[in-house]
C-alpha cells in the first residue's frame, strides 16, 4: 500500500490526540490544566525560525533567520513582532498576540493570531491575517515556541516552525 505525506491538518490532529492521551493517562491530576491569568512583564528576543516544511519537493527555505521580540504581559498572553527571511526567500514582517490558556505540564498550548507580510504568492507580498496553533516552553532565561503552520492552497506552504528565544529582562 503506498504511503502519503502527513498533511498539516493530520499532524495537528495527531499532536492534539497525543497530548490528550498523555494527559488522560498521566498519574498527576494537574498535568493538563488551565493557566490562571496573572500580570507579568517579560521581554524575550529571538533570531528567527527553523521550519520543517511538509512539501519537501518545493525547494523551500527551511532556515528563516531574523529578529523578533515577544512581550509577555500576562501568564496566558503576549505580544510579538519581528522580521525574518521566509520560506520563499523573501523578507517577512509579523505582528501578533499569543493566547495560551492551557498547559500540559510546563508546556503552554494555544494560538498566535496576527498578520504577516512578504510572501510573494499571498496578496502580492502584502499583509494578511493568520491564526496558527502554538506551544511554548520556557525555563529560566531560555525558551522555545513551536508553531504548526498550515498550508494554504499554492500560496503558503505548511511547516513545523521552531523559534528559540532568550529572556532579555523582566
Backbone as JSON Lines, residues from 0, in Angstrom:
{"i":0,"aa":"X","n":[0.85,-1.17,0.0],"ca":[0.0,0.0,0.0],"c":[0.89,1.24,0.0]}
{"i":1,"aa":"X","n":[0.69,2.22,-0.9],"ca":[1.52,3.41,-0.93],"c":[1.23,4.3,0.27]}
{"i":2,"aa":"X","n":[2.27,5.0,0.73],"ca":[2.1,5.93,1.83],"c":[1.95,7.34,1.28]}
{"i":3,"aa":"X","n":[1.24,8.18,2.03],"ca":[1.07,9.57,1.64],"c":[1.72,10.45,2.68]}
{"i":4,"aa":"X","n":[2.18,11.64,2.28],"ca":[2.79,12.54,3.25],"c":[1.78,12.94,4.33]}
{"i":5,"aa":"X","n":[2.28,13.2,5.51],"ca":[1.44,13.63,6.61],"c":[1.08,15.1,6.41]}
{"i":6,"aa":"X","n":[-0.2,15.4,6.22],"ca":[-0.62,16.78,5.99],"c":[-0.55,17.56,7.3]}
{"i":7,"aa":"X","n":[-0.56,18.88,7.2],"ca":[-0.52,19.73,8.39],"c":[-1.72,19.46,9.28]}
{"i":8,"aa":"X","n":[-2.9,19.28,8.67],"ca":[-4.1,19.01,9.46],"c":[-3.99,17.68,10.2]}
{"i":9,"aa":"X","n":[-3.47,16.65,9.51],"ca":[-3.32,15.35,10.15],"c":[-2.27,15.41,11.25]}
{"i":10,"aa":"X","n":[-1.17,16.12,11.0],"ca":[-0.13,16.25,12.01],"c":[-0.68,16.99,13.23]}
{"i":11,"aa":"X","n":[-1.44,18.05,13.01],"ca":[-2.05,18.8,14.11],"c":[-2.99,17.93,14.92]}
{"i":12,"aa":"X","n":[-3.83,17.15,14.22],"ca":[-4.75,16.26,14.91],"c":[-3.98,15.21,15.7]}
{"i":13,"aa":"X","n":[-2.9,14.69,15.12],"ca":[-2.07,13.71,15.81],"c":[-1.44,14.31,17.06]}
{"i":14,"aa":"X","n":[-0.92,15.54,16.96],"ca":[-0.34,16.21,18.13],"c":[-1.38,16.41,19.22]}
{"i":15,"aa":"X","n":[-2.58,16.88,18.84],"ca":[-3.63,17.09,19.83],"c":[-4.07,15.77,20.47]}
{"i":16,"aa":"X","n":[-4.21,14.72,19.66],"ca":[-4.6,13.42,20.18],"c":[-3.54,12.87,21.13]}
{"i":17,"aa":"X","n":[-2.28,12.99,20.74],"ca":[-1.19,12.52,21.59],"c":[-1.17,13.27,22.92]}
{"i":18,"aa":"X","n":[-1.34,14.59,22.85],"ca":[-1.37,15.4,24.07],"c":[-2.53,14.99,24.96]}
{"i":19,"aa":"X","n":[-3.72,14.84,24.36],"ca":[-4.9,14.47,25.13],"c":[-4.73,13.09,25.77]}
{"i":20,"aa":"X","n":[-4.2,12.13,25.02],"ca":[-3.98,10.78,25.56],"c":[-2.95,10.81,26.68]}
{"i":21,"aa":"X","n":[-1.89,11.56,26.48],"ca":[-0.86,11.67,27.51],"c":[-1.43,12.28,28.79]}
{"i":22,"aa":"X","n":[-2.26,13.3,28.63],"ca":[-2.88,13.93,29.79],"c":[-3.83,12.97,30.49]}
{"i":23,"aa":"X","n":[-4.6,12.2,29.71],"ca":[-5.57,11.27,30.29],"c":[-4.88,10.14,31.04]}
{"i":24,"aa":"X","n":[-3.71,9.72,30.56],"ca":[-3.01,8.6,31.18],"c":[-2.04,9.0,32.29]}
{"i":25,"aa":"X","n":[-1.85,10.29,32.46],"ca":[-0.85,10.77,33.43],"c":[-1.27,10.44,34.86]}
{"i":26,"aa":"X","n":[-0.27,10.15,35.69],"ca":[-0.54,9.89,37.1],"c":[-0.91,11.17,37.85]}
{"i":27,"aa":"X","n":[-0.34,12.27,37.43],"ca":[-0.56,13.54,38.11],"c":[-1.87,14.17,37.63]}
{"i":28,"aa":"X","n":[-2.73,14.52,38.58],"ca":[-4.03,15.1,38.24],"c":[-3.89,16.49,37.64]}
{"i":29,"aa":"X","n":[-2.79,17.18,37.91],"ca":[-2.66,18.56,37.41],"c":[-1.72,18.67,36.22]}
{"i":30,"aa":"X","n":[-1.41,17.58,35.53],"ca":[-0.55,17.65,34.35],"c":[-1.19,18.52,33.28]}
{"i":31,"aa":"X","n":[-2.46,18.27,32.98],"ca":[-3.21,19.04,31.98],"c":[-4.07,20.03,32.76]}
{"i":32,"aa":"X","n":[-3.82,21.33,32.59],"ca":[-4.56,22.31,33.38],"c":[-4.69,23.64,32.65]}
{"i":33,"aa":"X","n":[-5.65,24.42,33.11],"ca":[-5.78,25.79,32.59],"c":[-4.84,26.67,33.41]}
{"i":34,"aa":"X","n":[-4.37,27.7,32.77],"ca":[-3.44,28.63,33.42],"c":[-4.22,29.83,33.91]}
{"i":35,"aa":"X","n":[-4.04,30.18,35.15],"ca":[-4.69,31.36,35.71],"c":[-4.0,32.61,35.17]}
{"i":36,"aa":"X","n":[-4.77,33.54,34.65],"ca":[-4.21,34.77,34.09],"c":[-3.66,35.65,35.22]}
{"i":37,"aa":"X","n":[-2.37,35.93,35.13],"ca":[-1.67,36.8,36.09],"c":[-0.86,37.82,35.31]}
{"i":38,"aa":"X","n":[-0.81,39.07,35.78],"ca":[0.01,40.05,35.07],"c":[1.49,39.7,35.15]}
{"i":39,"aa":"X","n":[2.2,39.97,34.07],"ca":[3.64,39.74,34.0],"c":[4.26,40.88,33.2]}
{"i":40,"aa":"X","n":[5.57,40.94,33.21],"ca":[6.29,41.89,32.37],"c":[7.65,41.29,32.03]}
{"i":41,"aa":"X","n":[7.7,40.59,30.89],"ca":[8.93,39.96,30.43],"c":[9.15,40.29,28.97]}
{"i":42,"aa":"X","n":[10.41,40.46,28.59],"ca":[10.76,40.67,27.2],"c":[11.68,39.54,26.76]}
{"i":43,"aa":"X","n":[11.28,38.87,25.67],"ca":[12.04,37.77,25.08],"c":[12.49,38.19,23.69]}
{"i":44,"aa":"X","n":[13.7,37.79,23.31],"ca":[14.25,38.07,21.98],"c":[14.51,36.76,21.25]}
{"i":45,"aa":"X","n":[14.35,36.77,19.91],"ca":[14.63,35.58,19.13],"c":[15.37,35.96,17.85]}
{"i":46,"aa":"X","n":[15.95,34.96,17.22],"ca":[16.73,35.18,15.99],"c":[16.07,34.52,14.79]}
{"i":47,"aa":"X","n":[14.74,34.49,14.76],"ca":[14.02,33.91,13.63],"c":[13.52,32.52,13.92]}
{"i":48,"aa":"X","n":[13.44,31.68,12.87],"ca":[12.83,30.36,12.96],"c":[13.67,29.32,12.24]}
{"i":49,"aa":"X","n":[13.4,28.07,12.54],"ca":[13.78,26.97,11.67],"c":[12.46,26.28,11.33]}
{"i":50,"aa":"X","n":[12.2,26.05,10.05],"ca":[10.94,25.46,9.61],"c":[11.19,24.15,8.87]}
{"i":51,"aa":"X","n":[10.46,23.12,9.29],"ca":[10.48,21.85,8.56],"c":[9.22,21.82,7.72]}
{"i":52,"aa":"X","n":[9.37,22.01,6.42],"ca":[8.22,22.09,5.51],"c":[7.7,20.71,5.16]}
{"i":53,"aa":"X","n":[6.37,20.6,5.08],"ca":[5.74,19.33,4.76],"c":[5.88,19.0,3.27]}
{"i":54,"aa":"X","n":[5.92,20.01,2.42],"ca":[6.09,19.81,0.98],"c":[7.59,19.86,0.66]}
{"i":55,"aa":"X","n":[8.27,18.76,0.88],"ca":[9.72,18.7,0.75],"c":[10.18,18.87,-0.7]}
{"i":56,"aa":"X","n":[9.3,18.69,-1.66],"ca":[9.66,18.78,-3.09],"c":[9.59,20.2,-3.64]}
{"i":57,"aa":"X","n":[9.28,21.2,-2.82],"ca":[9.09,22.57,-3.3],"c":[10.36,23.43,-3.21]}
{"i":58,"aa":"X","n":[11.48,22.87,-2.75],"ca":[12.74,23.62,-2.6],"c":[12.54,24.88,-1.75]}
{"i":59,"aa":"X","n":[11.86,24.74,-0.63],"ca":[11.59,25.86,0.26],"c":[12.77,26.08,1.21]}
{"i":60,"aa":"X","n":[12.91,27.28,1.69],"ca":[13.98,27.66,2.6],"c":[13.57,27.28,4.03]}
{"i":61,"aa":"X","n":[14.24,26.3,4.63],"ca":[13.92,25.89,6.0],"c":[14.54,26.81,7.05]}
{"i":62,"aa":"X","n":[15.65,27.43,6.72],"ca":[16.33,28.32,7.66],"c":[15.78,29.73,7.48]}
{"i":63,"aa":"X","n":[15.16,30.26,8.53],"ca":[14.49,31.56,8.46],"c":[15.05,32.53,9.49]}
{"i":64,"aa":"X","n":[16.3,33.0,9.3],"ca":[16.9,33.9,10.28],"c":[16.18,35.25,10.3]}
{"i":65,"aa":"X","n":[16.27,35.91,11.44],"ca":[15.64,37.22,11.58],"c":[15.83,37.75,12.97]}
{"i":66,"aa":"X","n":[14.96,38.67,13.35],"ca":[14.98,39.25,14.69],"c":[13.54,39.46,15.13]}
{"i":67,"aa":"X","n":[13.26,39.1,16.37],"ca":[11.9,39.26,16.87],"c":[11.9,39.54,18.36]}
{"i":68,"aa":"X","n":[10.79,40.06,18.81],"ca":[10.61,40.38,20.23],"c":[9.24,39.87,20.66]}
{"i":69,"aa":"X","n":[9.18,39.4,21.89],"ca":[7.92,38.94,22.48],"c":[7.8,39.61,23.85]}
{"i":70,"aa":"X","n":[6.7,40.33,24.06],"ca":[6.46,40.95,25.37],"c":[5.36,40.17,26.06]}
{"i":71,"aa":"X","n":[5.73,39.41,27.09],"ca":[4.75,38.64,27.86],"c":[4.18,39.56,28.93]}
{"i":72,"aa":"X","n":[2.93,39.97,28.72],"ca":[2.25,40.87,29.66],"c":[1.29,40.12,30.58]}
{"i":73,"aa":"X","n":[1.14,38.83,30.36],"ca":[0.25,38.0,31.16],"c":[0.78,36.58,31.15]}
{"i":74,"aa":"X","n":[0.36,35.8,32.14],"ca":[0.75,34.39,32.16],"c":[0.1,33.6,31.04]}
{"i":75,"aa":"X","n":[-0.9,34.18,30.36],"ca":[-1.58,33.5,29.26],"c":[-1.48,34.23,27.92]}
{"i":76,"aa":"X","n":[-0.87,35.4,27.9],"ca":[-0.84,36.18,26.65],"c":[0.44,37.0,26.53]}
{"i":77,"aa":"X","n":[0.83,37.21,25.27],"ca":[1.98,38.08,24.99],"c":[1.83,38.64,23.58]}
{"i":78,"aa":"X","n":[2.48,39.77,23.36],"ca":[2.5,40.41,22.04],"c":[3.84,40.09,21.39]}
{"i":79,"aa":"X","n":[3.83,39.97,20.07],"ca":[5.06,39.63,19.36],"c":[5.16,40.4,18.05]}
{"i":80,"aa":"X","n":[6.38,40.69,17.63],"ca":[6.63,41.35,16.34],"c":[8.05,41.02,15.91]}
{"i":81,"aa":"X","n":[8.28,41.06,14.59],"ca":[9.62,40.78,14.1],"c":[9.72,40.77,12.59]}
{"i":82,"aa":"X","n":[10.89,40.37,12.13],"ca":[11.2,40.3,10.71],"c":[12.1,39.09,10.49]}
{"i":83,"aa":"X","n":[11.89,38.36,9.38],"ca":[12.71,37.19,9.09],"c":[12.75,36.94,7.59]}
{"i":84,"aa":"X","n":[13.71,36.12,7.19],"ca":[13.88,35.7,5.8],"c":[13.03,34.44,5.63]}
{"i":85,"aa":"X","n":[11.98,34.5,4.82],"ca":[10.97,33.45,4.83],"c":[11.28,32.26,3.93]}
{"i":86,"aa":"X","n":[10.34,31.35,3.88],"ca":[10.48,30.11,3.12],"c":[10.55,30.31,1.62]}
{"i":87,"aa":"X","n":[9.99,31.43,1.14],"ca":[10.03,31.77,-0.29],"c":[11.24,32.64,-0.63]}
{"i":88,"aa":"X","n":[12.17,32.75,0.29],"ca":[13.41,33.53,0.11],"c":[13.13,35.02,-0.12]}
{"i":89,"aa":"X","n":[12.24,35.55,0.71],"ca":[11.92,36.98,0.72],"c":[11.82,37.4,2.19]}
{"i":90,"aa":"X","n":[11.86,38.69,2.46],"ca":[11.75,39.16,3.84],"c":[10.3,39.32,4.24]}
{"i":91,"aa":"X","n":[9.98,38.86,5.45],"ca":[8.63,38.96,6.01],"c":[8.67,39.73,7.31]}
{"i":92,"aa":"X","n":[7.56,40.4,7.58],"ca":[7.33,41.06,8.86],"c":[6.13,40.37,9.5]}
{"i":93,"aa":"X","n":[6.07,40.41,10.83],"ca":[4.92,39.85,11.53],"c":[4.63,40.63,12.79]}
{"i":94,"aa":"X","n":[3.37,40.59,13.21],"ca":[2.91,41.18,14.47],"c":[1.71,40.37,14.91]}
{"i":95,"aa":"X","n":[1.64,40.08,16.2],"ca":[0.52,39.27,16.66],"c":[0.46,39.17,18.17]}
{"i":96,"aa":"X","n":[-0.49,38.35,18.61],"ca":[-0.71,38.11,20.04],"c":[-0.81,36.61,20.27]}
{"i":97,"aa":"X","n":[-0.01,36.1,21.2],"ca":[-0.12,34.72,21.65],"c":[-1.23,34.65,22.69]}
{"i":98,"aa":"X","n":[-2.05,33.62,22.63],"ca":[-3.02,33.34,23.69],"c":[-2.88,31.86,24.0]}
{"i":99,"aa":"X","n":[-2.37,31.57,25.2],"ca":[-2.07,30.2,25.6],"c":[-2.62,29.93,27.01]}
{"i":100,"aa":"X","n":[-3.92,29.62,27.09],"ca":[-4.56,29.46,28.4],"c":[-4.49,28.05,28.99]}
{"i":101,"aa":"X","n":[-3.89,27.11,28.28],"ca":[-3.86,25.71,28.71],"c":[-2.42,25.23,28.75]}
{"i":102,"aa":"X","n":[-2.14,24.3,29.66],"ca":[-0.8,23.73,29.74],"c":[-0.87,22.23,29.93]}
{"i":103,"aa":"X","n":[0.14,21.56,29.41],"ca":[0.39,20.16,29.68],"c":[1.75,20.15,30.36]}
{"i":104,"aa":"X","n":[1.74,19.94,31.67],"ca":[2.97,20.09,32.42],"c":[3.48,21.51,32.26]}
{"i":105,"aa":"X","n":[4.74,21.7,31.9],"ca":[5.29,23.05,31.74],"c":[5.1,23.64,30.34]}
{"i":106,"aa":"X","n":[4.4,22.95,29.46],"ca":[4.25,23.41,28.08],"c":[2.91,24.13,27.91]}
{"i":107,"aa":"X","n":[2.97,25.39,27.48],"ca":[1.75,26.17,27.22],"c":[1.21,25.84,25.84]}
{"i":108,"aa":"X","n":[-0.12,25.73,25.72],"ca":[-0.78,25.44,24.45],"c":[-1.75,26.57,24.1]}
{"i":109,"aa":"X","n":[-1.83,26.89,22.82],"ca":[-2.77,27.91,22.38],"c":[-2.55,28.27,20.93]}
{"i":110,"aa":"X","n":[-2.74,29.53,20.62],"ca":[-2.6,30.03,19.25],"c":[-1.88,31.37,19.26]}
{"i":111,"aa":"X","n":[-1.36,31.72,18.09],"ca":[-0.9,33.08,17.86],"c":[-1.77,33.62,16.73]}
{"i":112,"aa":"X","n":[-2.37,34.77,16.95],"ca":[-3.21,35.42,15.95],"c":[-2.53,36.73,15.57]}
{"i":113,"aa":"X","n":[-2.39,36.95,14.27],"ca":[-1.71,38.17,13.87],"c":[-1.73,38.37,12.38]}
{"i":114,"aa":"X","n":[-0.72,39.07,11.9],"ca":[-0.61,39.38,10.48],"c":[0.84,39.21,10.03]}
{"i":115,"aa":"X","n":[0.99,38.8,8.77],"ca":[2.29,38.57,8.16],"c":[2.34,39.3,6.82]}
{"i":116,"aa":"X","n":[3.54,39.61,6.38],"ca":[3.74,40.16,5.03],"c":[4.95,39.48,4.4]}
{"i":117,"aa":"X","n":[5.13,39.7,3.09],"ca":[6.35,39.26,2.44],"c":[6.31,37.95,1.7]}
{"i":118,"aa":"X","n":[5.15,37.3,1.63],"ca":[5.05,36.05,0.86],"c":[4.52,36.39,-0.53]}
{"i":119,"aa":"X","n":[5.35,36.26,-1.56],"ca":[5.01,36.75,-2.9],"c":[3.7,36.22,-3.47]}
{"i":120,"aa":"X","n":[3.33,34.98,-3.16],"ca":[2.11,34.39,-3.72],"c":[0.86,34.72,-2.88]}
{"i":121,"aa":"X","n":[1.05,35.35,-1.74],"ca":[-0.07,35.68,-0.85],"c":[-0.27,37.19,-0.85]}
{"i":122,"aa":"X","n":[-1.33,37.62,-1.49],"ca":[-1.66,39.05,-1.59],"c":[-0.5,39.88,-2.13]}
{"i":123,"aa":"X","n":[0.19,39.33,-3.1],"ca":[1.33,40.0,-3.74],"c":[2.37,40.5,-2.74]}
{"i":124,"aa":"X","n":[2.58,39.74,-1.69],"ca":[3.56,40.1,-0.67],"c":[3.04,41.03,0.41]}
{"i":125,"aa":"X","n":[1.77,41.44,0.3],"ca":[1.19,42.35,1.29],"c":[0.8,41.62,2.58]}
{"i":126,"aa":"X","n":[0.24,42.38,3.48],"ca":[-0.15,41.85,4.79],"c":[-1.37,40.95,4.67]}
{"i":127,"aa":"X","n":[-1.42,39.88,5.48],"ca":[-2.58,39.0,5.56],"c":[-2.71,38.48,6.99]}
{"i":128,"aa":"X","n":[-3.95,38.2,7.43],"ca":[-4.16,37.69,8.79],"c":[-3.9,36.18,8.85]}
{"i":129,"aa":"X","n":[-3.56,35.71,10.05],"ca":[-3.34,34.27,10.24],"c":[-3.57,33.91,11.71]}
{"i":130,"aa":"X","n":[-4.06,32.71,11.93],"ca":[-4.17,32.12,13.26],"c":[-3.44,30.78,13.19]}
{"i":131,"aa":"X","n":[-2.46,30.6,14.06],"ca":[-1.58,29.43,13.99],"c":[-1.52,28.75,15.35]}
{"i":132,"aa":"X","n":[-1.74,27.42,15.41],"ca":[-1.57,26.68,16.67],"c":[-0.13,26.8,17.15]}
{"i":133,"aa":"X","n":[0.03,26.96,18.47],"ca":[1.36,27.25,19.03],"c":[1.51,26.58,20.39]}
{"i":134,"aa":"X","n":[2.7,26.06,20.65],"ca":[3.04,25.64,22.0],"c":[4.35,26.31,22.39]}
{"i":135,"aa":"X","n":[4.51,26.55,23.68],"ca":[5.71,27.23,24.18],"c":[6.22,26.55,25.44]}
{"i":136,"aa":"X","n":[7.52,26.55,25.58],"ca":[8.16,26.06,26.79],"c":[9.21,27.08,27.18]}
{"i":137,"aa":"X","n":[9.21,27.47,28.44],"ca":[10.2,28.43,28.94],"c":[10.81,27.9,30.23]}
{"i":138,"aa":"X","n":[12.12,28.07,30.33],"ca":[12.84,27.66,31.54],"c":[13.86,28.72,31.87]}
{"i":139,"aa":"X","n":[13.65,29.4,32.97],"ca":[14.52,30.48,33.42],"c":[14.7,31.51,32.31]}
{"i":140,"aa":"X","n":[15.85,31.56,31.64],"ca":[16.12,32.61,30.65],"c":[16.07,32.12,29.2]}
{"i":141,"aa":"X","n":[15.68,30.87,28.97],"ca":[15.6,30.34,27.61],"c":[14.22,29.75,27.37]}
{"i":142,"aa":"X","n":[13.85,29.71,26.09],"ca":[12.55,29.14,25.75],"c":[12.5,28.75,24.29]}
{"i":143,"aa":"X","n":[11.38,28.12,23.93],"ca":[11.15,27.71,22.55],"c":[9.65,27.84,22.26]}
{"i":144,"aa":"X","n":[9.34,28.33,21.07],"ca":[7.98,28.35,20.54],"c":[7.94,27.38,19.37]}
{"i":145,"aa":"X","n":[6.9,26.58,19.3],"ca":[6.72,25.64,18.19],"c":[5.36,25.9,17.57]}
{"i":146,"aa":"X","n":[5.36,26.2,16.29],"ca":[4.12,26.53,15.57],"c":[3.83,25.46,14.52]}
{"i":147,"aa":"X","n":[2.57,25.14,14.36],"ca":[2.11,24.26,13.3],"c":[1.47,25.15,12.23]}
{"i":148,"aa":"X","n":[2.27,25.52,11.23],"ca":[1.82,26.44,10.18],"c":[1.07,25.65,9.12]}
{"i":149,"aa":"X","n":[-0.21,25.98,8.91],"ca":[-0.97,25.24,7.9],"c":[-0.64,25.7,6.48]}
{"i":150,"aa":"X","n":[-0.82,24.81,5.52],"ca":[-0.69,25.17,4.11],"c":[-1.94,25.92,3.67]}
{"i":151,"aa":"X","n":[-1.78,26.81,2.7],"ca":[-2.93,27.49,2.12],"c":[-2.79,27.5,0.61]}
{"i":152,"aa":"X","n":[-3.56,26.64,-0.04],"ca":[-3.54,26.49,-1.49],"c":[-2.11,26.37,-1.99]}
{"i":153,"aa":"X","n":[-1.74,27.1,-3.04],"ca":[-0.35,27.1,-3.52],"c":[0.33,28.41,-3.15]}
{"i":154,"aa":"X","n":[-0.18,29.08,-2.12],"ca":[0.34,30.4,-1.72],"c":[1.24,30.36,-0.49]}
{"i":155,"aa":"X","n":[0.89,29.5,0.45],"ca":[1.67,29.34,1.67],"c":[1.87,27.85,1.9]}
{"i":156,"aa":"X","n":[3.06,27.47,2.33],"ca":[3.39,26.06,2.49],"c":[3.51,25.72,3.97]}
{"i":157,"aa":"X","n":[2.85,24.64,4.37],"ca":[2.81,24.24,5.76],"c":[4.17,23.8,6.29]}
{"i":158,"aa":"X","n":[4.34,23.99,7.59],"ca":[5.61,23.65,8.23],"c":[5.42,23.51,9.73]}
{"i":159,"aa":"X","n":[6.35,22.83,10.33],"ca":[6.52,22.84,11.76],"c":[7.66,23.81,12.01]}
{"i":160,"aa":"X","n":[7.37,24.95,12.62],"ca":[8.38,26.01,12.81],"c":[8.8,26.09,14.27]}
{"i":161,"aa":"X","n":[10.11,26.16,14.47],"ca":[10.69,26.23,15.81],"c":[11.41,27.56,15.96]}
{"i":162,"aa":"X","n":[11.13,28.22,17.07],"ca":[11.74,29.53,17.35],"c":[12.35,29.48,18.75]}
{"i":163,"aa":"X","n":[13.67,29.58,18.83],"ca":[14.34,29.63,20.12],"c":[14.37,31.09,20.58]}
{"i":164,"aa":"X","n":[14.31,31.28,21.9],"ca":[14.26,32.65,22.42],"c":[15.03,32.74,23.75]}
{"i":165,"aa":"X","n":[15.45,33.95,24.07],"ca":[16.11,34.23,25.34],"c":[15.41,35.4,26.02]}
{"i":166,"aa":"X","n":[15.34,35.31,27.34],"ca":[14.7,36.38,28.1],"c":[15.7,37.53,28.27]}
{"i":167,"aa":"X","n":[15.32,38.7,27.81],"ca":[16.19,39.88,27.89],"c":[16.04,40.56,29.25]}
{"i":168,"aa":"X","n":[14.82,40.66,29.74],"ca":[14.59,41.22,31.07],"c":[13.18,40.95,31.53]}
{"i":169,"aa":"X","n":[13.02,41.12,32.88],"ca":[11.68,41.05,33.45],"c":[11.56,42.01,34.59]}
